[in-house]
Amino acid sequence: MIDPLPGDIFRKGQVLNNTYEIEGVLGRGGTGEVYRASNRITGRVVAIKALKRELSANAGYLELMKREEEMRSISHHAVVRYTDCSQTGDGHVYLVMDYVAGTPLSEWLEQGGATPRDLLVVAHRVAEGLVATHERKIVHRDLSPDNIILRDGRPEEAVIIDFGIAKDSNTGARTIVGNEFAGKYEYAAPEQMHGQAEPRSDLYALGASLLATFRGRVPDVGRSPGEVVRHKERRLDTSGVPEPLKTLIDDLTQPDPAHRPPSAAAVVNEIGRLLQPGHAKARPGGRNTRPMLRPWLLVLPLAALAVIGGLWFLGVFESLSPTALPIATPYKLTAGVDAQGRPTLAGFAPDPDQHQAILANFTRTVGLPPPNDALTLAQGAPSERWAQDVDVFFSAAVPLDEWKLEIADRTVRLTGLAPDKAGREAAVTRFNAAAKAAGYRPVARIAAGPRDLSPDQLKPLIVPLETCGPLRVQQPEGGTFPLGSTISVKGDVASSGDLEALQQALAPHVGDRELRFDATVLSAQLCVVQELLPDTPQGQMTIVLGYGDRPEPNMSGIYSVGDNPVIDVLAPASLDKGYLWVAIADVTGNLFNVLPNIKRPDHALAEIGTVTDGMRTIRVAYPTAEGAADPAKLTFAVDNTFGRTLIIAMQTDQPLFPQLRPTTESTKSFAEDLRAVVAAGHVSILSMTTRLIDTRK
């Protein structure tokens, strides 16, 4: 723990929710702080991450905290376990998770490094944890040495922590927090510099963390965003790192995510193989030792050696043997066709005939001659059929849109881009069969295209499947979704089967991109409202839910029978222009006009609500006790009518309707009149926000 400061969110001895007693501060960051605490009921030691008060009402940061709290569904020994999300009476949102007692990997880094085998063990354990998180579609985005704790200092007990936004600033690494990105410059994958993150981004961060820990120093990636971006476009310098750790780091930190291992599970399998007892250790540089001289050469009579030496000196054997070729080790060949259709070919050939055969086979198979003859004659080919083996691999690779073939001794690696997932599967099957038949170890890193994909290409697939208003594809920064990016589809649907239909319709067309559906399943009645609501951007307003009989917020929006929901609309105090309209549409098809109504006609933003610390709070649904004392205050309790209720808050430049609406009406009549008013052009909806209440047994 670190020393307390006067401005800390919590103090030692403070008790949260009558349960968690604060013991001290573990770390501080730009958005929050992390504390050690103990459960006064069970005695269990926990870690508590608290969000600063000014951010606890920010919808973006609340969404990050909610996303992190969803980690509670993951139970894996290599992933920190989350147990609760709550809020203090003065507004601080906090998360409760297991406290992992141990050594941060960053401590090994600061102490000057670690052994290669210990790092392989750490990598194996962390990759196992990433398998569990990636299966739940959760990307850490900030994996680094300070977010990997070695329980009791043991590498085989590594635990991934901090899946959210509170960062310990003591490590010296700069933390970025944005709408789509949270990571550290030093360890973040190149695609994260452009706001993209996917499971293979975590693999890059793992490789960069292993390299930094081995070297015992935080990498220098530049001092400005431009320098960082340029640095990330290059391969990391792994010179001096012994095998097999070097190859593992090289694979994990490929700048192009398509060239990294396809999944954390693949990394687990590969490291597991490397950690097997008796696994062959390569010499530095990956070269294998050459065969030693046969023993009989060491016992030739000295006289015979002298005679042979004299004859050689006189040139007697020059006519009997050709000039000896150099020995190449490892024996390599590289070939490919890049994204612009440019061919490349370089490497070794064992004799002139095979040299010409390789050139001819390349031209025939690829359909283009190599740009230059970069083949060198050398001994050491792993097969007498070298040219024939190479030709088989050419044939396996050419159906790809772009490809690169790298053969080194008995290992053959194919990277490239297939037109789609089906094309990738066929290419991998074809390549693996060819390698197995020829006696080579195959390594396939093939991406599924298309290389570029635009929202307009997806729209014709999505529109026929819209069942509850429009579904929108979030626009990518560059206009198209690059490989490895996430395609986010937002909106509402009428049933969970609609999401499955969307997944099945889009998956064959997106290649190596993640599909994320930020869609809510509504009832048929609520879908009527959603389809008729105007297409208005999300503004600065936020709808916050609570309970009438206790102070804590309801982060999930789920209520049970008898609960008394309390509803507040929060907006910056500077948002004082125009009018606020709030309506609630329930599962039965009824709509309640909450603000304005007959009992509460005032709704000009500048004249309603209370302002505290720059934030305006407008209560629209009250505790039952307050409603009993003041009939103008709306109150309600959850009954046996279960389902989802939609809260709609709109900021308008003029009163929305010329006269007050009835307190209760049908959702369809309200939505149709709303559309007519907006279409007439008399009123503009400046912003709109919605929130669901889910009532359950």
Secondary structure, DSSP 8 states (H G I E B T S, - for coil): -B---TT-SS-TT-EETTTEEEEEEEEE-SSEEEEEEEETTT--EEEEEEE-HHHHT-HHHHHHHHHHHGGGG---TTB--EEEEEE-TTS-EEEEEE---EEEHHHHHHTT---HHHHHHHHHHHHHHHHHHHHTT---S---GGGEEEETT-GGGEEE---SS---GGG---EEE-SS-EEETTT--GGGGGT---HHHHHHHHHHHHHHHHHTS-----SSHHHHHHHHTS----TT--TTHHHHHHHHT-SSGGGS-S-HHHHHHHHHHHTSTT-----GGG--------GGGGGS-HHHHHHHHHHHHHTTTTTTS-----B-SS-EEEEEE-TT--EEEEEEESSHHHHHHHHHHHHHHHSS--SS--EEE-B--S-TTHHHHHHHHHHHHTTSSEEEEEEETTEEEEEEEESSHHHHHHHHHHHHHHHHHHT-EEEEEEEES-S-B-HHHHHHHHGGG-SSS--EE---TTSSB-TT-EEEEEEEESSHHHHHHHHHHHHHHH-S-EEEEEEEE--HHHHHHHHHS------S-EEEEEESSSSSB-SS-EEETT--EEEEEEEETT--SSEEEEEEE-TTSEEEEEESBTTB---BGGGSSEEETTEEEEEEE--HHHHHH-TTS------S--EEEEEEEEEESS-SSSS---SEEEHHHHHHHHHHHHHHTS--EEEEEEEEEEEE-
